[in-house]
Amino acid sequence: MIISPTLKALAKSEEAHELSSDIICRTCANAIWREGRIRRVGQPSSDILQCYCPIFFSVTWATQEPLEFTQCDGFKGMNDLT
């Protein structure tokens, strides 16, 4: 189950961002998702999606570099929130 309000309200579909349903960050309560746009002078802008993990202090998924972590020791699911 997706917890992130950002993922629930994506301007573009998850498929458009090439976000796989297999990655563990999609359902992790620790994951911090953000959607935005890269703007460069003289070039068309491009939409991006990123996931930041406060446990590992790093971006764990991004449109520009779509790594697919399927297991994680820092994972916190819905059952862990109670």
FIDONU-151208 format. One record per atom (N, C-alpha, C, CB): x, y, z; residue number from 0; atom name. Coordinates in pm, 1 decimal. Glycine has a CB too. Example, Ala and Ser with C-alpha at 12.3 -4.5 7.8 and 13.67 -1.06 7.14 Angstrom:
FIDONU-151208
[[1319.0,-569.0,780.0],0,N]
[[1230.0,-450.0,780.0],0,CA]
[[1320.0,-330.0,780.0],0,C]
[[1130.8,-447.3,904.6],0,CB]
[[1285.0,-225.0,708.0],1,N]
[[1367.0,-106.0,714.0],1,CA]
[[1290.0,3.0,787.0],1,C]
[[1408.4,-59.8,572.5],1,CB]
This chain:
FIDONU-151208
[[82.9,-118.1,0.0],0,N]
[[0.0,0.0,0.0],0,CA]
[[88.3,125.7,0.0],0,C]
[[-94.8,-0.9,121.5],0,CB]
[[56.4,219.7,-88.1],1,N]
[[132.7,344.0,-96.1],1,CA]
[[91.2,436.1,18.4],1,C]
[[111.2,413.8,-233.5],1,CB]
[[189.1,486.5,92.2],2,N]
[[165.9,574.0,206.7],2,CA]
[[184.8,721.1,167.5],2,C]
[[260.5,536.8,322.5],2,CB]
[[278.5,747.3,77.8],3,N]
[[318.8,883.6,43.1],3,CA]
[[208.0,963.9,-24.9],3,C]
[[439.5,879.3,-46.6],3,CB]
[[172.8,1081.4,30.3],4,N]
[[76.3,1168.2,-35.7],4,CA]
[[128.3,1217.8,-171.1],4,C]
[[42.8,1286.8,54.2],4,CB]
[[260.1,1233.3,-182.6],5,N]
[[318.9,1278.2,-309.3],5,CA]
[[296.8,1173.1,-418.2],5,C]
[[470.3,1306.8,-292.2],5,CB]
[[321.7,1046.8,-387.9],6,N]
[[299.4,941.7,-487.5],6,CA]
[[152.0,929.9,-523.8],6,C]
[[351.2,807.4,-435.8],6,CB]
[[66.0,949.6,-426.0],7,N]
[[-78.0,941.3,-452.3],7,CA]
[[-126.2,1053.7,-543.5],7,C]
[[-155.4,945.1,-321.2],7,CB]
[[-58.1,1168.1,-540.0],8,N]
[[-101.9,1286.5,-614.8],8,CA]
[[-8.8,1322.5,-729.8],8,C]
[[-113.5,1404.1,-521.7],8,CB]
[[62.3,1226.1,-785.6],9,N]
[[157.2,1256.7,-893.2],9,CA]
[[90.2,1327.4,-1010.3],9,C]
[[223.7,1129.0,-942.1],9,CB]
[[156.0,1430.8,-1060.2],10,N]
[[107.0,1501.0,-1178.5],10,CA]
[[115.6,1409.3,-1300.3],10,C]
[[187.5,1631.3,-1202.4],10,CB]
[[223.5,1334.2,-1310.6],11,N]
[[239.9,1233.7,-1416.0],11,CA]
[[217.4,1097.5,-1352.1],11,C]
[[382.5,1242.5,-1484.4],11,CB]
[[180.8,1001.6,-1431.3],12,N]
[[159.3,868.5,-1377.2],12,CA]
[[291.8,804.6,-1334.8],12,C]
[[88.2,780.5,-1480.1],12,CB]
[[282.0,704.7,-1249.4],13,N]
[[401.7,632.9,-1207.3],13,CA]
[[470.7,568.9,-1327.0],13,C]
[[366.5,526.2,-1102.9],13,CB]
[[392.6,523.4,-1424.0],14,N]
[[450.7,463.5,-1543.8],14,CA]
[[531.9,565.7,-1623.3],14,C]
[[340.7,403.9,-1631.9],14,CB]
[[482.9,689.1,-1629.0],15,N]
[[554.6,794.1,-1701.8],15,CA]
[[689.2,823.9,-1636.1],15,C]
[[469.6,922.3,-1708.8],15,CB]
[[695.9,809.2,-1504.2],16,N]
[[822.2,828.5,-1432.8],16,CA]
[[905.9,700.9,-1432.4],16,C]
[[795.6,873.9,-1289.1],16,CB]
[[850.8,592.4,-1490.4],17,N]
[[916.4,461.1,-1493.1],17,CA]
[[942.4,409.7,-1351.9],17,C]
[[1048.5,468.7,-1571.4],17,CB]
[[846.5,431.8,-1263.2],18,N]
[[855.8,386.4,-1125.0],18,CA]
[[800.6,244.7,-1115.7],18,C]
[[779.4,482.1,-1029.2],18,CB]
[[887.3,150.6,-1090.8],19,N]
[[849.5,9.8,-1083.3],19,CA]
[[769.1,-18.3,-956.5],19,C]
[[974.2,-79.4,-1087.8],19,CB]
[[673.9,-107.2,-967.2],20,N]
[[595.1,-145.0,-849.6],20,CA]
[[673.5,-237.1,-757.0],20,C]
[[465.1,-212.9,-892.4],20,CB]
[[792.0,-282.6,-799.1],21,N]
[[873.1,-375.1,-719.8],21,CA]
[[961.7,-306.9,-615.3],21,C]
[[959.2,-456.1,-811.3],21,CB]
[[985.0,-176.5,-627.9],22,N]
[[1079.1,-113.9,-535.3],22,CA]
[[1016.6,-94.1,-397.4],22,C]
[[1126.6,20.2,-590.8],22,CB]
[[1094.5,-120.8,-296.6],23,N]
[[1045.3,-118.4,-158.0],23,CA]
[[1013.2,22.8,-110.0],23,C]
[[1148.0,-181.3,-65.2],23,CB]
[[1078.0,122.6,-164.0],24,N]
[[1057.2,261.5,-121.3],24,CA]
[[914.1,309.5,-146.4],24,C]
[[1154.9,353.0,-193.4],24,CB]
[[844.3,250.8,-243.3],25,N]
[[706.6,291.8,-274.6],25,CA]
[[614.3,278.1,-154.3],25,C]
[[652.0,209.2,-390.5],25,CB]
[[640.9,180.2,-67.5],26,N]
[[550.7,152.9,44.7],26,CA]
[[616.3,175.3,181.1],26,C]
[[500.3,10.6,36.1],26,CB]
[[730.4,241.3,183.3],27,N]
[[802.7,264.3,308.7],27,CA]
[[758.9,396.1,372.7],27,C]
[[955.1,265.0,283.8],27,CB]
[[726.3,389.5,501.1],28,N]
[[684.7,510.1,573.9],28,CA]
[[800.7,607.0,595.1],28,C]
[[624.6,471.7,708.8],28,CB]
[[923.6,559.9,586.6],29,N]
[[1040.0,647.3,602.4],29,CA]
[[1070.2,727.3,476.0],29,C]
[[1161.5,565.1,640.9],29,CB]
[[1025.5,679.3,361.1],30,N]
[[1058.9,741.7,232.9],30,CA]
[[998.4,881.4,221.0],30,C]
[[1010.6,654.2,117.3],30,CB]
[[1078.3,975.0,171.9],31,N]
[[1033.2,1111.5,147.2],31,CA]
[[1037.6,1133.6,-3.6],31,C]
[[1122.0,1217.5,224.1],31,CB]
[[920.7,1141.2,-65.6],32,N]
[[909.1,1157.3,-210.2],32,CA]
[[887.8,1303.1,-245.8],32,C]
[[794.6,1072.2,-265.3],32,CB]
[[943.2,1343.6,-359.9],33,N]
[[918.5,1479.0,-410.4],33,CA]
[[916.0,1475.8,-561.8],33,C]
[[1026.2,1578.7,-359.7],33,CB]
[[829.9,1558.2,-616.9],34,N]
[[816.9,1569.8,-762.2],34,CA]
[[850.1,1713.2,-799.9],34,C]
[[672.6,1529.7,-811.3],34,CB]
[[917.7,1729.6,-911.5],35,N]
[[955.3,1863.5,-953.0],35,CA]
[[987.5,1869.5,-1101.1],35,C]
[[1073.5,1911.8,-872.8],35,CB]
[[1058.2,1974.6,-1137.2],36,N]
[[1089.0,1997.6,-1277.5],36,CA]
[[1230.1,2053.7,-1288.5],36,C]
[[985.7,2093.8,-1342.4],36,CB]
[[1305.9,2001.8,-1383.5],37,N]
[[1438.8,2055.4,-1414.4],37,CA]
[[1422.3,2154.3,-1528.5],37,C]
[[1541.1,1941.0,-1452.0],37,CB]
[[1472.3,2275.7,-1506.4],38,N]
[[1465.8,2378.6,-1611.4],38,CA]
[[1606.8,2420.9,-1647.6],38,C]
[[1381.7,2501.8,-1565.3],38,CB]
[[1636.3,2412.8,-1774.7],39,N]
[[1766.6,2456.2,-1825.7],39,CA]
[[1744.2,2557.5,-1937.1],39,C]
[[1850.8,2334.8,-1877.2],39,CB]
[[1825.7,2659.4,-1941.0],40,N]
[[1813.3,2764.8,-2041.2],40,CA]
[[1830.9,2703.4,-2180.3],40,C]
[[1918.0,2878.0,-2016.4],40,CB]
[[1736.9,2731.5,-2267.9],41,N]
[[1746.9,2686.4,-2405.2],41,CA]
[[1709.9,2540.3,-2427.2],41,C]
[[1883.7,2708.8,-2453.1],41,CB]
[[1662.3,2473.3,-2325.1],42,N]
[[1623.2,2332.8,-2338.4],42,CA]
[[1484.1,2314.4,-2278.9],42,C]
[[1726.4,2238.5,-2268.3],42,CB]
[[1412.4,2214.4,-2327.5],43,N]
[[1281.2,2189.4,-2268.1],43,CA]
[[1295.3,2139.3,-2124.1],43,C]
[[1202.7,2087.3,-2352.5],43,CB]
[[1199.7,2176.4,-2039.1],44,N]
[[1205.0,2130.3,-1900.9],44,CA]
[[1164.1,1983.2,-1895.5],44,C]
[[1113.0,2216.7,-1809.9],44,CB]
[[1207.1,1915.9,-1790.7],45,N]
[[1170.4,1775.6,-1775.0],45,CA]
[[1123.4,1751.1,-1632.3],45,C]
[[1289.4,1682.9,-1810.1],45,CB]
[[1018.5,1670.7,-1619.5],46,N]
[[964.1,1637.4,-1488.1],46,CA]
[[1050.1,1531.0,-1422.7],46,C]
[[817.9,1589.3,-1499.4],46,CB]
[[1066.7,1543.3,-1291.5],47,N]
[[1145.8,1444.9,-1217.5],47,CA]
[[1069.9,1401.7,-1092.3],47,C]
[[1285.0,1502.8,-1179.8],47,CB]
[[1104.6,1285.3,-1044.6],48,N]
[[1053.0,1231.9,-920.2],48,CA]
[[1172.2,1176.5,-845.0],48,C]
[[942.3,1122.5,-944.0],48,CB]
[[1180.1,1205.1,-715.3],49,N]
[[1291.4,1156.3,-633.6],49,CA]
[[1239.0,1102.7,-501.1],49,C]
[[1395.2,1268.3,-609.2],49,CB]
[[1312.5,1005.6,-448.0],50,N]
[[1284.3,952.7,-315.7],50,CA]
[[1409.8,968.7,-230.7],50,C]
[[1238.9,803.2,-322.5],50,CB]
[[1394.6,1034.9,-117.2],51,N]
[[1504.8,1052.4,-23.4],51,CA]
[[1480.0,962.1,96.5],51,C]
[[1519.3,1201.7,20.6],51,CB]
[[1583.3,892.9,141.3],52,N]
[[1573.7,805.8,258.6],52,CA]
[[1648.4,870.1,374.9],52,C]
[[1630.9,664.0,228.0],52,CB]
[[1575.8,907.4,481.8],53,N]
[[1641.1,967.6,597.9],53,CA]
[[1718.7,866.1,681.8],53,C]
[[1538.3,1036.0,684.2],53,CB]
[[1697.9,739.0,657.0],54,N]
[[1772.2,634.9,728.0],54,CA]
[[1913.7,623.3,669.9],54,C]
[[1697.7,498.3,719.1],54,CB]
[[1923.0,627.3,536.4],55,N]
[[2052.4,613.0,468.6],55,CA]
[[2111.4,746.6,423.3],55,C]
[[2037.6,521.9,348.9],55,CB]
[[2039.0,856.6,450.0],56,N]
[[2086.0,991.7,414.3],56,CA]
[[2122.4,1002.9,266.4],56,C]
[[2207.1,1029.5,499.6],56,CB]
[[2037.0,949.0,181.6],57,N]
[[2065.9,955.6,38.0],57,CA]
[[1938.5,945.9,-44.8],57,C]
[[2162.6,844.1,-2.1],57,CB]
[[1950.1,989.0,-169.5],58,N]
[[1841.8,968.8,-265.4],58,CA]
[[1848.7,822.3,-307.3],58,C]
[[1853.4,1066.9,-390.5],58,CB]
[[1739.5,750.4,-285.7],59,N]
[[1739.2,606.7,-315.8],59,CA]
[[1675.1,575.1,-449.1],59,C]
[[1667.5,531.0,-207.2],59,CB]
[[1599.4,668.8,-503.4],60,N]
[[1537.8,650.6,-635.8],60,CA]
[[1518.7,786.9,-697.2],60,C]
[[1401.6,573.8,-626.8],60,CB]
[[1542.5,796.6,-827.1],61,N]
[[1519.0,921.6,-899.1],61,CA]
[[1490.3,889.8,-1044.9],61,C]
[[1640.7,1017.5,-886.4],61,CB]
[[1409.9,974.0,-1107.8],62,N]
[[1379.9,956.8,-1249.7],62,CA]
[[1510.0,949.0,-1329.2],62,C]
[[1290.9,1072.7,-1301.8],62,CB]
[[1608.4,1031.7,-1290.3],63,N]
[[1736.0,1037.1,-1362.0],63,CA]
[[1821.6,912.5,-1337.8],63,C]
[[1813.6,1161.3,-1320.5],63,CB]
[[1799.1,844.4,-1226.4],64,N]
[[1877.5,725.4,-1191.3],64,CA]
[[1785.8,627.5,-1117.7],64,C]
[[2002.6,763.2,-1102.7],64,CB]
[[1705.3,552.2,-1193.7],65,N]
[[1602.3,467.3,-1133.3],65,CA]
[[1654.9,334.2,-1078.0],65,C]
[[1495.9,439.3,-1234.8],65,CB]
[[1723.3,341.4,-964.2],66,N]
[[1767.8,219.5,-896.8],66,CA]
[[1645.7,148.9,-838.4],66,C]
[[1872.9,251.6,-785.1],66,CB]
[[1649.3,17.2,-833.1],67,N]
[[1534.4,-56.9,-782.8],67,CA]
[[1573.1,-142.4,-662.9],67,C]
[[1474.8,-144.4,-893.2],67,CB]
[[1564.3,-82.2,-543.5],68,N]
[[1588.8,-158.6,-421.5],68,CA]
[[1461.9,-237.4,-390.1],68,C]
[[1629.3,-64.8,-301.6],68,CB]
[[1477.2,-368.2,-372.5],69,N]
[[1360.9,-453.1,-346.3],69,CA]
[[1354.9,-502.1,-202.1],69,C]
[[1362.0,-571.6,-439.7],69,CB]
[[1464.0,-486.3,-127.6],70,N]
[[1467.2,-519.9,14.5],70,CA]
[[1553.1,-416.5,86.0],70,C]
[[1522.1,-664.7,37.8],70,CB]
[[1520.4,-392.9,213.8],71,N]
[[1593.5,-289.8,287.3],71,CA]
[[1578.6,-312.6,437.3],71,C]
[[1543.2,-148.5,248.6],71,CB]
[[1686.7,-301.3,511.0],72,N]
[[1681.6,-317.1,656.6],72,CA]
[[1619.9,-196.1,726.1],72,C]
[[1821.2,-341.2,711.0],72,CB]
[[1608.1,-84.5,656.2],73,N]
[[1547.3,35.0,714.9],73,CA]
[[1400.1,48.0,682.3],73,C]
[[1619.5,157.7,667.9],73,CB]
[[1341.4,-53.0,615.9],74,N]
[[1201.4,-46.5,573.2],74,CA]
[[1106.1,-35.6,691.1],74,C]
[[1166.2,-168.5,490.5],74,CB]
[[1010.2,53.8,676.5],75,N]
[[904.4,68.0,777.3],75,CA]
[[772.2,65.7,702.5],75,C]
[[920.7,201.0,862.6],75,CB]
[[694.1,-40.8,720.2],76,N]
[[566.7,-55.5,652.6],76,CA]
[[450.7,-8.4,737.6],76,C]
[[545.8,-198.0,613.1],76,CB]
[[331.3,-23.1,685.2],77,N]
[[209.5,19.8,754.7],77,CA]
[[195.6,-47.9,890.5],77,C]
[[86.3,-10.0,669.1],77,CB]
[[232.0,-175.4,901.5],78,N]
[[218.4,-247.3,1027.4],78,CA]
[[315.0,-196.0,1134.0],78,C]
[[240.7,-395.2,1005.0],78,CB]
[[422.2,-128.7,1091.9],79,N]
[[521.3,-75.2,1184.6],79,CA]
[[481.7,60.9,1240.5],79,C]
[[655.1,-64.7,1116.1],79,CB]
[[375.3,121.3,1188.6],80,N]
[[335.9,255.8,1228.2],80,CA]
[[252.9,259.4,1355.8],80,C]
[[259.2,320.1,1117.5],80,CB]
[[199.6,147.7,1396.0],81,N]
[[114.2,146.2,1516.2],81,CA]
[[193.0,123.7,1642.2],81,C]
[[8.3,39.7,1504.4],81,CB]
